[in-house]
């Protein structure tokens, strides 16, 4: 069997913490920022956790099957 390759698009978007959680960047933070409140924009800076429903797929893409 050949080695399983990491999906490079996923590798750039997700990271694994020391405890094994999957982290992702927040959406809606790149443009049309004038109508968004400063508090909302500030909260976009922090990473979010990948939902339970998506963890299996993301782990597979990262080669952590």
C-alpha positions as CSV (number, residue, x, y, z in Angstrom):
1,X,0.0,0.0,0.0
2,X,1.3,3.5,-0.8
3,X,1.6,6.0,2.0
4,X,-1.4,8.2,2.8
5,X,-0.7,11.8,1.7
6,X,-1.7,14.9,3.7
7,X,-4.2,17.1,2.0
8,X,-2.2,20.3,1.7
9,X,-5.3,22.6,1.6
10,X,-6.5,21.1,4.9
11,X,-3.0,21.3,6.4
12,X,-2.9,25.1,5.8
13,X,-6.4,25.6,7.4
14,X,-6.3,23.3,10.5
15,X,-3.9,22.7,13.3
16,X,-3.8,20.1,16.1
17,X,-3.2,21.2,19.7
18,X,-1.1,19.4,22.2
19,X,-4.2,17.7,23.7
20,X,-5.3,16.6,20.2
21,X,-8.1,19.1,19.6
22,X,-8.5,20.4,16.0
23,X,-8.5,24.2,15.6
24,X,-9.6,26.3,12.7
25,X,-9.7,30.0,11.8
26,X,-12.8,32.0,12.0
27,X,-14.8,33.0,8.9
28,X,-16.1,36.5,7.8
29,X,-13.0,38.4,8.8
30,X,-11.4,39.3,5.5
31,X,-13.5,42.1,3.9
32,X,-16.6,44.3,4.3
33,X,-15.4,45.0,7.9
34,X,-16.9,48.5,8.2
35,X,-20.3,47.3,9.2
36,X,-19.0,44.8,11.7
37,X,-18.6,45.9,15.3
38,X,-15.1,46.2,16.9
39,X,-16.0,43.5,19.4
40,X,-17.1,41.1,16.6
41,X,-13.9,41.8,14.6
42,X,-11.8,41.2,17.7
43,X,-13.4,37.8,18.3
44,X,-12.5,36.8,14.7
45,X,-8.8,36.8,15.8
46,X,-9.2,33.8,18.0
47,X,-9.2,30.3,16.6
48,X,-12.3,28.1,16.9
49,X,-12.6,24.4,17.5
50,X,-13.6,22.1,14.7
51,X,-17.1,20.7,15.3
52,X,-17.6,17.1,16.4
53,X,-19.4,16.4,13.1
54,X,-16.4,17.5,11.1
55,X,-13.5,16.0,13.1
56,X,-13.5,12.6,11.4
57,X,-13.2,14.1,8.0
58,X,-10.5,16.7,9.0
59,X,-8.5,14.0,10.8
60,X,-8.5,11.9,7.6
61,X,-7.4,14.9,5.5
62,X,-4.5,15.5,7.9
63,X,-3.4,11.9,7.8
64,X,-4.4,11.2,11.3
65,X,-6.9,8.4,10.4
